[in-house]
Amino acid sequence: MLNIALFGPPGAGKGTQSKYLIEKYNLTYISTGDILRKEIAEGSELGQKAKDVIAAGQLVSDDLIVQIIEKRIKSEAKDGILFDGFPRTVVQAYILDGLLSKLNTSLTFMLSLEVPNQELKTRLLERGKSSGRSDDTMDVIAKRLTEYEDKTMPLIDFYKDRGKYISIDGVGSINDITDRLNNAIDRTLKRKYFNVVVTGIPGSGRGTQAKRLAAKYNLAYLSTGKMMREEIAKGSDIGNACKKYVESGDMVPDEYPIRLMERFIRDNPHVDGYVFKGFPRTTVQAYILDGLLKKLDSQVNVAVEIDTRTITAIKRLANRGNSEKGRTYDQNTDLIVHRLDMWEMTIKNYVSNFYKNQDKLISIDGESENQDVIFGEIDSLIGNMIEQF
């Protein structure tokens, strides 16, 4: 089933766009606002309870909402559901998970129409004039927008963390916005993530090759080392916690790269996959990566190990240390040796074998000083895998 939550502040155009989406994708439309207004018009018990709450611009209780939605889901849901106006809180998001689980399904994603506040106020006031809706007055509008920001905005993080949040520009003609929604849905439904781990001894050129691979195949390049250095430069809490480990060439506690990777994946969903450099470095981290990708219903497809002799790596790191690209741990022989030892004891012995045992490890000769030659070999193998993916 294709189950969509159409999200956005009052006046974002959810009702208008819902009409197009339910027709194109043959979805059952569930609008808590429409259902409640119908109950109010009919003078039902549920309507009487909701009338005063809606008129004041507040949110109807979860108990009332659940009764409405559960009845509708059981009686009408077939190929999929479009939810308009639900969920509006994180609590309701969990409720929705429970309701959909009864149908052995789940929410596919949330589409969020993003519209500036001033535009929203203008739209709602115009709607009030034309429709006569009592809840479209300036005082109620201001209260509804505040209610939205206070209680509903946390839903963005909730669905971002699950890789199910898609932001849509809600300003423009109705047709333009419809096209943006359709394109986002079709693109997301077709998307499968192809994920690559690029590993190798420090100085093997893994970063260079990972970046080139990402650029050619629309993959997001994810380097935990780069992200940590950026956090250190910003003086963030994570940066301050990681600084001593990074400067000494030691492994950072797992909790920090996990937080950085979760944020990176959440903020970069519209790619064709990810290239991981610098992670995993242990078997435990390999399992952690599996767990992170599981949120996307994905996995590591291949691990590329750039095989380079230790003496070659030492020369390259020493040369880099003397250049403007040099890092603090490239400028000290003891630190270089320490990092190489860490590689042999952890990544080489455990991570490579982890992927080798899954038939996912590809070894590439990294001795050539011509990076084009090395990339050509990687590209010929990975490119063929991506074509068949």
NUMAR-50120 format. One record per residue (C-alpha): x, y, z; residue in one letter. Coordinates in nm, 3 decimals, padded with zeros to 5 digits. Each point is the difference from the previous one (the first is absolute). Layout:
BEGIN
{r {X, Y, Z}, 'a'}
...
END
This chain:
BEGIN
{r {00.000, 00.000, 00.000}, 'm'}
{r {00.106, 00.358, -00.070}, 'l'}
{r {-00.071, 00.193, 00.320}, 'n'}
{r {00.076, 00.372, 00.002}, 'i'}
{r {-00.035, 00.265, 00.268}, 'a'}
{r {-00.043, 00.340, -00.161}, 'l'}
{r {00.151, 00.248, 00.241}, 'f'}
{r {00.006, 00.377, 00.022}, 'g'}
{r {-00.134, 00.297, 00.194}, 'p'}
{r {-00.359, 00.127, -00.033}, 'p'}
{r {-00.036, 00.161, -00.342}, 'g'}
{r {00.282, -00.199, -00.162}, 'a'}
{r {-00.241, -00.147, -00.255}, 'g'}
{r {-00.024, -00.354, 00.132}, 'k'}
{r {-00.367, -00.035, -00.089}, 'g'}
{r {00.050, 00.121, -00.356}, 't'}
{r {00.299, -00.223, -00.068}, 'q'}
{r {-00.165, -00.300, 00.165}, 's'}
{r {-00.263, -00.010, -00.276}, 'k'}
{r {00.266, -00.052, -00.266}, 'y'}
{r {00.199, -00.255, 00.196}, 'l'}
{r {-00.292, -00.227, 00.091}, 'i'}
{r {-00.112, -00.011, -00.364}, 'e'}
{r {00.343, -00.071, -00.147}, 'k'}
{r {00.104, -00.264, 00.255}, 'y'}
{r {-00.348, -00.140, 00.080}, 'n'}
{r {00.026, 00.083, 00.369}, 'l'}
{r {-00.263, 00.010, 00.272}, 't'}
{r {-00.022, 00.356, 00.126}, 'y'}
{r {-00.009, 00.054, 00.374}, 'i'}
{r {-00.030, 00.362, 00.111}, 's'}
{r {-00.065, 00.038, 00.368}, 't'}
{r {-00.106, 00.359, -00.057}, 'g'}
{r {-00.263, -00.089, -00.263}, 'd'}
{r {-00.135, -00.288, 00.206}, 'i'}
{r {-00.027, 00.211, 00.313}, 'l'}
{r {-00.175, 00.284, -00.185}, 'r'}
{r {-00.248, -00.255, -00.137}, 'k'}
{r {-00.065, -00.131, 00.350}, 'e'}
{r {-00.053, 00.355, 00.124}, 'i'}
{r {-00.242, 00.077, -00.284}, 'a'}
{r {-00.198, -00.315, 00.079}, 'e'}
{r {-00.011, 00.087, 00.368}, 'g'}
{r {00.137, -00.337, 00.108}, 's'}
{r {00.138, -00.063, 00.347}, 'e'}
{r {00.352, 00.000, -00.139}, 'l'}
{r {-00.072, 00.322, -00.184}, 'g'}
{r {-00.126, 00.173, 00.312}, 'q'}
{r {00.317, -00.093, 00.187}, 'k'}
{r {00.223, 00.127, -00.279}, 'a'}
{r {-00.190, 00.319, -00.088}, 'k'}
{r {00.134, 00.228, 00.271}, 'd'}
{r {00.355, -00.132, -00.034}, 'v'}
{r {00.018, 00.061, -00.376}, 'i'}
{r {-00.161, 00.344, 00.022}, 'a'}
{r {00.272, 00.103, 00.247}, 'a'}
{r {00.276, -00.119, -00.234}, 'g'}
{r {00.115, -00.281, 00.228}, 'q'}
{r {00.071, -00.366, -00.074}, 'l'}
{r {-00.270, -00.262, 00.055}, 'v'}
{r {00.090, -00.269, 00.256}, 's'}
{r {00.178, -00.312, -00.117}, 'd'}
{r {-00.283, -00.219, 00.129}, 'd'}
{r {-00.252, 00.163, -00.235}, 'l'}
{r {00.241, -00.005, -00.296}, 'i'}
{r {00.082, -00.369, 00.044}, 'v'}
{r {-00.369, -00.096, 00.005}, 'q'}
{r {-00.056, 00.180, -00.330}, 'i'}
{r {00.306, -00.131, -00.180}, 'i'}
{r {-00.021, -00.361, 00.115}, 'e'}
{r {-00.358, -00.031, -00.124}, 'k'}
{r {00.091, 00.149, -00.338}, 'r'}
{r {00.312, -00.215, -00.045}, 'i'}
{r {-00.185, -00.323, 00.071}, 'k'}
{r {-00.287, 00.077, -00.235}, 's'}
{r {00.164, 00.173, -00.297}, 'e'}
{r {00.379, -00.045, -00.023}, 'a'}
{r {00.098, -00.202, -00.311}, 'k'}
{r {00.303, 00.094, -00.215}, 'd'}
{r {00.128, 00.263, 00.240}, 'g'}
{r {-00.088, 00.296, 00.218}, 'i'}
{r {00.062, 00.372, -00.015}, 'l'}
{r {-00.013, 00.161, 00.345}, 'f'}
{r {-00.077, 00.372, 00.003}, 'd'}
{r {00.028, 00.161, 00.342}, 'g'}
{r {00.124, -00.311, 00.176}, 'f'}
{r {00.235, -00.057, 00.172}, 'p'}
{r {00.042, 00.342, 00.159}, 'r'}
{r {00.214, -00.100, 00.298}, 't'}
{r {00.271, -00.254, 00.069}, 'v'}
{r {-00.245, -00.189, 00.219}, 'v'}
{r {-00.240, -00.023, -00.293}, 'q'}
{r {00.285, -00.124, -00.220}, 'a'}
{r {00.043, -00.295, 00.233}, 'y'}
{r {-00.377, -00.052, 00.000}, 'i'}
{r {00.003, -00.006, -00.380}, 'l'}
{r {00.275, -00.264, 00.003}, 'd'}
{r {-00.224, -00.213, 00.220}, 'g'}
{r {-00.310, 00.051, -00.214}, 'l'}
{r {00.180, -00.086, -00.323}, 'l'}
{r {00.165, -00.304, 00.155}, 's'}
{r {-00.349, -00.153, 00.027}, 'k'}
{r {-00.003, 00.003, -00.381}, 'l'}
{r {00.353, -00.147, -00.013}, 'n'}
{r {00.125, 00.322, -00.154}, 't'}
{r {00.170, 00.325, 00.102}, 's'}
{r {00.034, 00.363, -00.103}, 'l'}
{r {00.201, 00.022, -00.321}, 't'}
{r {00.110, 00.360, 00.054}, 'f'}
{r {-00.110, 00.347, 00.104}, 'm'}
{r {-00.026, 00.276, -00.261}, 'l'}
{r {00.035, 00.344, 00.156}, 's'}
{r {-00.123, 00.313, -00.181}, 'l'}
{r {00.226, 00.287, 00.108}, 'e'}
{r {-00.158, 00.349, -00.015}, 'v'}
{r {00.116, 00.325, 00.172}, 'p'}
{r {-00.222, 00.128, 00.282}, 'n'}
{r {-00.099, 00.325, -00.171}, 'q'}
{r {-00.119, -00.191, -00.305}, 'e'}
{r {-00.199, -00.232, 00.225}, 'l'}
{r {-00.177, 00.289, 00.174}, 'k'}
{r {-00.093, 00.155, -00.334}, 't'}
{r {-00.139, -00.329, -00.132}, 'r'}
{r {-00.201, -00.073, 00.314}, 'l'}
{r {-00.155, 00.346, 00.014}, 'l'}
{r {-00.104, -00.029, -00.364}, 'e'}
{r {-00.144, -00.344, 00.068}, 'r'}
{r {-00.198, 00.140, 00.291}, 'g'}
{r {-00.155, 00.266, -00.222}, 'k'}
{r {-00.100, -00.245, -00.273}, 's'}
{r {-00.102, -00.303, 00.207}, 's'}
{r {-00.138, 00.165, 00.310}, 'g'}
{r {00.197, -00.238, 00.226}, 'r'}
{r {-00.016, 00.131, 00.355}, 's'}
{r {00.352, -00.122, 00.079}, 'd'}
{r {00.160, 00.222, -00.268}, 'd'}
{r {00.023, 00.324, 00.199}, 't'}
{r {00.329, 00.174, 00.079}, 'm'}
{r {-00.007, -00.088, 00.372}, 'd'}
{r {-00.079, -00.367, -00.062}, 'v'}
{r {00.249, -00.018, -00.289}, 'i'}
{r {00.281, 00.130, 00.222}, 'a'}
{r {-00.091, -00.249, 00.269}, 'k'}
{r {-00.018, -00.291, -00.246}, 'r'}
{r {00.343, 00.083, -00.145}, 'l'}
{r {00.149, 00.021, 00.350}, 't'}
{r {-00.165, -00.331, 00.089}, 'e'}
{r {00.146, -00.150, -00.316}, 'y'}
{r {00.353, 00.117, 00.074}, 'e'}
{r {-00.009, -00.108, 00.364}, 'd'}
{r {-00.157, -00.344, -00.038}, 'k'}
{r {00.032, -00.105, -00.361}, 't'}
{r {00.347, 00.108, -00.107}, 'm'}
{r {00.171, -00.276, 00.209}, 'p'}
{r {-00.153, -00.245, -00.249}, 'l'}
{r {00.258, 00.114, -00.251}, 'i'}
{r {00.283, -00.141, 00.211}, 'd'}
{r {-00.206, -00.311, 00.075}, 'f'}
{r {-00.033, -00.089, -00.367}, 'y'}
{r {00.343, 00.130, -00.098}, 'k'}
{r {00.153, -00.244, 00.246}, 'd'}
{r {-00.190, -00.279, -00.177}, 'r'}
{r {00.098, 00.117, -00.348}, 'g'}
{r {-00.365, 00.068, -00.083}, 'k'}
{r {-00.011, 00.380, -00.018}, 'y'}
{r {-00.018, 00.179, -00.336}, 'i'}
{r {-00.015, 00.380, -00.016}, 's'}
{r {-00.199, 00.158, -00.286}, 'i'}
{r {00.000, 00.369, -00.098}, 'd'}
{r {-00.364, 00.100, 00.052}, 'g'}
{r {00.021, 00.341, -00.170}, 'v'}
{r {-00.106, 00.038, -00.364}, 'g'}
{r {-00.285, -00.102, -00.225}, 's'}
{r {-00.213, -00.298, 00.092}, 'i'}
{r {00.131, -00.193, -00.302}, 'n'}
{r {00.363, 00.073, 00.088}, 'd'}
{r {-00.046, -00.124, 00.355}, 'i'}
{r {-00.186, -00.309, -00.124}, 't'}
{r {00.289, -00.079, -00.235}, 'd'}
{r {00.249, 00.032, 00.287}, 'r'}
{r {-00.203, -00.241, 00.211}, 'l'}
{r {-00.038, -00.253, -00.282}, 'n'}
{r {00.369, 00.014, -00.085}, 'n'}
{r {00.100, -00.050, 00.363}, 'a'}
{r {-00.233, -00.299, 00.039}, 'i'}
{r {00.103, -00.169, -00.325}, 'd'}
{r {00.369, 00.062, 00.061}, 'r'}
{r {-00.015, -00.134, 00.355}, 't'}
{r {-00.203, -00.310, -00.091}, 'l'}
{r {00.253, -00.093, -00.267}, 'k'}
{r {00.305, 00.073, 00.212}, 'r'}
{r {00.230, -00.272, 00.123}, 'k'}
{r {00.317, 00.096, 00.180}, 'y'}
{r {00.331, -00.147, -00.119}, 'f'}
{r {00.247, 00.025, 00.288}, 'n'}
{r {00.378, -00.035, -00.012}, 'v'}
{r {00.258, -00.027, 00.276}, 'v'}
{r {00.344, 00.117, -00.112}, 'v'}
{r {00.274, -00.120, 00.228}, 't'}
{r {00.376, -00.027, -00.005}, 'g'}
{r {00.309, 00.086, 00.198}, 'i'}
{r {00.046, 00.372, 00.080}, 'p'}
{r {00.177, 00.146, -00.301}, 'g'}
{r {-00.157, -00.244, -00.245}, 's'}
{r {-00.198, 00.276, -00.172}, 'g'}
{r {-00.337, -00.129, 00.120}, 'r'}
{r {-00.137, 00.352, 00.050}, 'g'}
{r {00.092, 00.109, -00.352}, 't'}
{r {-00.154, -00.309, -00.156}, 'q'}
{r {-00.313, 00.014, 00.217}, 'a'}
{r {-00.067, 00.361, -00.103}, 'k'}
{r {00.040, -00.082, -00.370}, 'r'}
{r {-00.231, -00.298, 00.029}, 'l'}
{r {-00.264, 00.208, 00.177}, 'a'}
{r {00.017, 00.280, -00.257}, 'a'}
{r {-00.038, -00.230, -00.300}, 'k'}
{r {-00.296, -00.204, 00.127}, 'y'}
{r {-00.198, 00.260, 00.202}, 'n'}
{r {00.101, -00.158, 00.330}, 'l'}
{r {00.046, 00.208, 00.315}, 'a'}
{r {00.360, -00.006, 00.127}, 'y'}
{r {00.002, -00.059, 00.375}, 'l'}
{r {00.332, 00.036, 00.182}, 's'}
{r {-00.026, -00.023, 00.377}, 't'}
{r {00.350, 00.145, 00.033}, 'g'}
{r {-00.092, 00.306, -00.208}, 'k'}
{r {-00.320, 00.052, 00.196}, 'm'}
{r {00.185, -00.025, 00.331}, 'm'}
{r {00.263, 00.252, -00.112}, 'r'}
{r {-00.281, 00.239, -00.095}, 'e'}
{r {-00.161, -00.045, 00.342}, 'e'}
{r {00.336, 00.065, 00.168}, 'i'}
{r {00.047, 00.317, -00.205}, 'a'}
{r {-00.349, 00.120, 00.101}, 'k'}
{r {00.068, -00.076, 00.365}, 'g'}
{r {-00.322, -00.198, 00.030}, 's'}
{r {-00.069, -00.241, 00.286}, 'd'}
{r {00.077, -00.295, -00.227}, 'i'}
{r {00.315, 00.171, -00.128}, 'g'}
{r {00.130, 00.069, 00.349}, 'n'}
{r {-00.071, -00.360, 00.102}, 'a'}
{r {00.179, -00.141, -00.305}, 'c'}
{r {00.299, 00.235, -00.017}, 'k'}
{r {00.243, -00.194, 00.216}, 'k'}
{r {-00.071, -00.324, -00.185}, 'y'}
{r {00.039, 00.152, -00.347}, 'v'}
{r {00.324, 00.182, 00.084}, 'e'}
{r {00.155, -00.315, 00.147}, 's'}
{r {-00.109, -00.222, -00.289}, 'g'}
{r {-00.211, -00.216, 00.231}, 'd'}
{r {-00.349, -00.130, -00.066}, 'm'}
{r {-00.285, 00.226, 00.107}, 'v'}
{r {-00.271, -00.161, 00.220}, 'p'}
{r {-00.275, -00.141, -00.220}, 'd'}
{r {-00.275, 00.229, 00.127}, 'e'}
{r {00.149, 00.303, -00.177}, 'y'}
{r {00.039, -00.130, -00.356}, 'p'}
{r {-00.346, -00.159, 00.032}, 'i'}
{r {-00.157, 00.338, 00.080}, 'r'}
{r {00.186, 00.168, -00.285}, 'l'}
{r {-00.093, -00.268, -00.253}, 'm'}
{r {-00.365, -00.001, 00.102}, 'e'}
{r {-00.012, 00.375, -00.050}, 'r'}
{r {00.179, -00.022, -00.336}, 'f'}
{r {-00.229, -00.274, -00.135}, 'i'}
{r {-00.307, 00.186, 00.126}, 'r'}
{r {00.111, 00.320, -00.176}, 'd'}
{r {00.099, -00.174, -00.326}, 'n'}
{r {-00.288, -00.234, -00.094}, 'p'}
{r {-00.028, 00.086, -00.371}, 'h'}
{r {00.305, -00.184, -00.128}, 'v'}
{r {00.048, -00.341, -00.155}, 'd'}
{r {00.205, -00.135, 00.288}, 'g'}
{r {00.289, 00.071, 00.235}, 'y'}
{r {00.377, -00.045, -00.007}, 'v'}
{r {00.143, -00.053, 00.349}, 'f'}
{r {00.363, 00.087, 00.065}, 'k'}
{r {00.149, -00.041, 00.347}, 'g'}
{r {-00.290, -00.207, 00.128}, 'f'}
{r {-00.028, -00.280, 00.096}, 'p'}
{r {00.333, -00.056, 00.174}, 'r'}
{r {-00.106, -00.296, 00.216}, 't'}
{r {-00.236, -00.294, -00.026}, 't'}
{r {-00.233, 00.172, 00.247}, 'v'}
{r {-00.009, 00.307, -00.223}, 'q'}
{r {-00.077, -00.221, -00.300}, 'a'}
{r {-00.308, -00.123, 00.182}, 'y'}
{r {-00.087, 00.358, 00.096}, 'i'}
{r {00.016, 00.101, -00.367}, 'l'}
{r {-00.231, -00.287, -00.087}, 'd'}
{r {-00.245, 00.135, 00.255}, 'g'}
{r {00.018, 00.356, -00.135}, 'l'}
{r {-00.063, -00.115, -00.356}, 'l'}
{r {-00.282, -00.227, 00.112}, 'k'}
{r {-00.201, 00.317, 00.066}, 'k'}
{r {00.013, 00.059, -00.376}, 'l'}
{r {-00.086, -00.362, -00.074}, 'd'}
{r {00.352, -00.017, -00.139}, 's'}
{r {00.340, -00.158, 00.064}, 'q'}
{r {00.368, 00.014, -00.092}, 'v'}
{r {00.024, -00.129, -00.355}, 'n'}
{r {00.377, -00.016, -00.036}, 'v'}
{r {00.318, 00.078, 00.194}, 'a'}
{r {00.301, 00.120, -00.198}, 'v'}
{r {00.338, -00.053, 00.164}, 'e'}
{r {00.285, 00.195, -00.159}, 'i'}
{r {00.297, -00.229, 00.059}, 'd'}
{r {00.315, 00.205, 00.064}, 't'}
{r {00.337, -00.096, 00.149}, 'r'}
{r {00.086, 00.149, 00.339}, 't'}
{r {00.318, 00.167, -00.132}, 'i'}
{r {-00.201, 00.166, -00.277}, 't'}
{r {-00.255, 00.127, 00.253}, 'a'}
{r {00.273, 00.143, 00.225}, 'i'}
{r {00.155, 00.193, -00.291}, 'k'}
{r {-00.335, 00.142, -00.108}, 'r'}
{r {-00.100, 00.106, 00.351}, 'l'}
{r {00.338, 00.162, 00.062}, 'a'}
{r {-00.026, 00.191, -00.330}, 'n'}
{r {-00.352, 00.112, 00.085}, 'r'}
{r {00.119, 00.114, 00.341}, 'g'}
{r {00.246, 00.234, -00.168}, 'n'}
{r {-00.265, 00.146, -00.230}, 's'}
{r {-00.281, 00.249, 00.059}, 'e'}
{r {-00.239, -00.298, 00.017}, 'k'}
{r {00.189, -00.143, 00.294}, 'g'}
{r {-00.180, -00.083, 00.323}, 'r'}
{r {00.146, -00.002, 00.348}, 't'}
{r {00.020, -00.378, 00.006}, 'y'}
{r {00.190, -00.003, -00.333}, 'd'}
{r {00.282, 00.213, 00.138}, 'q'}
{r {00.120, -00.236, 00.270}, 'n'}
{r {00.169, -00.331, -00.082}, 't'}
{r {-00.117, -00.162, 00.323}, 'd'}
{r {-00.362, 00.090, -00.077}, 'l'}
{r {00.031, -00.132, -00.354}, 'i'}
{r {00.134, -00.332, 00.126}, 'v'}
{r {-00.273, -00.012, 00.268}, 'h'}
{r {-00.273, 00.048, -00.260}, 'r'}
{r {00.146, -00.270, -00.221}, 'l'}
{r {00.014, -00.238, 00.295}, 'd'}
{r {-00.364, 00.079, 00.077}, 'm'}
{r {-00.087, -00.086, -00.359}, 'w'}
{r {00.175, -00.337, 00.016}, 'e'}
{r {-00.153, -00.093, 00.336}, 'm'}
{r {-00.358, 00.109, -00.067}, 't'}
{r {-00.113, 00.078, -00.354}, 'i'}
{r {00.227, -00.240, -00.187}, 'k'}
{r {-00.059, -00.291, 00.233}, 'n'}
{r {-00.369, 00.046, 00.072}, 'y'}
{r {-00.185, 00.231, -00.240}, 'v'}
{r {00.151, -00.142, -00.318}, 's'}
{r {-00.079, -00.351, 00.116}, 'n'}
{r {-00.352, 00.109, 00.096}, 'f'}
{r {-00.079, 00.093, -00.359}, 'y'}
{r {00.212, -00.277, -00.148}, 'k'}
{r {-00.213, -00.256, 00.183}, 'n'}
{r {-00.307, 00.154, -00.164}, 'q'}
{r {00.159, -00.009, -00.347}, 'd'}
{r {-00.012, 00.378, -00.010}, 'k'}
{r {00.372, 00.082, 00.008}, 'l'}
{r {00.187, 00.118, -00.310}, 'i'}
{r {00.375, 00.053, 00.021}, 's'}
{r {00.160, 00.266, -00.222}, 'i'}
{r {00.373, 00.051, -00.055}, 'd'}
{r {00.074, 00.344, 00.147}, 'g'}
{r {00.373, 00.019, -00.075}, 'e'}
{r {-00.024, 00.215, -00.311}, 's'}
{r {00.077, 00.369, 00.049}, 'e'}
{r {-00.241, 00.072, -00.284}, 'n'}
{r {-00.340, 00.036, 00.171}, 'q'}
{r {-00.176, -00.023, -00.337}, 'd'}
{r {00.130, -00.353, -00.044}, 'v'}
{r {-00.128, -00.107, 00.340}, 'i'}
{r {-00.338, 00.163, -00.057}, 'f'}
{r {-00.030, -00.164, -00.340}, 'g'}
{r {00.026, -00.342, 00.161}, 'e'}
{r {-00.249, 00.089, 00.273}, 'i'}
{r {-00.239, 00.156, -00.249}, 'd'}
{r {00.001, -00.298, -00.233}, 's'}
{r {-00.109, -00.228, 00.285}, 'l'}
{r {-00.239, 00.227, 00.189}, 'i'}
{r {-00.153, 00.149, -00.313}, 'g'}
{r {-00.096, -00.345, -00.122}, 'n'}
{r {-00.156, -00.082, 00.339}, 'm'}
{r {-00.203, 00.320, 00.002}, 'i'}
{r {-00.130, -00.064, -00.352}, 'e'}
{r {-00.125, -00.341, 00.110}, 'q'}
{r {-00.140, 00.128, 00.332}, 'f'}
END
